[in-house]
Amino acid sequence: MDSISLSIFSNRIDAICGEMGSTLQKSAFSPNIRDRLDYSCAVFDAQGELCAQAAHIPVHLGSMAFAMKDVVSMISWSVGDMVVMNDPYKGGTHLPDVTIIAPIFINNELLGFVANRAHHADIGADTPGSMPLSSTLSEEGLVIEPSFIVKNDVLVKDYFVGLMKNMRNKQESSGDFIAQIAANRRGLARLTVLIEKMGVKKYVFNLEQLNNYAEILAKNSLANIKEGEYRFEDVLDDDGQGGSDILIKVAVRFDNKKITLDFSGTDKQVAGNINCPLSVTAAAVYYVFRCLMPAQTPACAGSFRNIAIIAPENSVVNASFPAAVAAGNVETSTRIVDVVLGALAQAIPEKIPAASHGSMNNLAMGCVGDSKNFSWDYYETIGGGMGASNHSDGLDAVQTHMTNTLNTPIEALEMNYPLRVNRYQIRTGSAGKGEHKGGEGLIREYVFLAPAQVTILSERRSHAPWGLVMGGVGSVGVNTLNNKALPSKCSLDVQSGDVIRIKTAGGGGFG
């Protein structure tokens, strides 16, 4: 293919993913999907290799890219099927992230799949928000094995009704599931038109060319890195179950444009829920290297062909069933990014930033309704300071690395839930100092207007985000209830009038 035709083809299938995302957002019922945009959409080939993805959530897309081949190979597909799943040990991330996959057939030939993954604030956990302080997977909610939710393009009502029995707010939950189905239908319609217009043979050929081009760009982007091994390690504050300073180590080896990341020496899986399935570890690794590639690199499987991952089984970065994983997807994935960046900083310091705030600062809350209070579930992540780089200061008050969600507008939060947001401001003075200073963190303060149960899963409360080239560290984060300090991970009951304040960490400085 000539370069212009290849670019047009790449943008066409990227646009399909973007339109799927727009359909999902505009159809969803929950603020979590509709306002925070906690969802991702992608297109895959017949073998489950990634073909295209929208610029949605890195931890969603990288894990799908890693695991989809195994998922689609275990199912006998037919026209009009859709399969739903969330099992972290079968290609998922954590239970709130629900994936729906649909095959595309042209003249009875399977040519690929469209898929979307969206975060559900209620997935049947005992604690509202479905991000509990858990120690086993069963405590985290409903485990959905790969199952048909649509057959012959018709909703499997008995199965769907069974799913909804596990949810507290059935109207909101069912609306979000139906929105995911609608997004896939839009993707199938657009992809069918594209394939029929160009023909099956040309479509398959174009995918092959796209992957080959992406592989070349990926290799060239790393060509100037000196062959050798670069090591780094960092720790997670704690696991919420008594364990602390959980070690993650990596050795990044470059050899003939091949990259191997070896996590040997990382701590064993722990009692708390900061364990990662391998798909999440892969997502974090893919994200880092994708950031080093040229902007025009297609977001497809070819981009990652030269990357190999060694992760010891039963470790924090390759956990085994039934280890709890709710926070592994959000917190440990972010620390994996930190250790990979720390290793690469030894090889290409001019291209690597200092550590960012290092947490998604997860806040899950809600109430199991009774005669006095209605039932509600809510979950959000909170931004912080970005690490500074060789070229610029870090950005203030942003989501970084493995999440790409928006903040929840205060108006949407207060309209839907018994909450008032008193403060939402930049945390001045939290940035790491340096020739280029890190970004400032955030302060977000909630007043509860009714009793509720709250779970906080956060990091960088004990260990500060590091600087580079003698740059200063960012300030650690702080969580409080009525001005009294809270642990980085905790679950608690609050009463009307109680105030929770989250101060997120600042980014590290550079130079």
Order of alpha helices (4+ residues) and beta strands (2+ residues): alpha-alpha-beta-beta-alpha-beta-beta-beta-beta-beta-alpha-alpha-alpha-beta-beta-beta-alpha-beta-alpha-beta-beta-alpha-beta-beta-beta-beta-beta-beta-beta
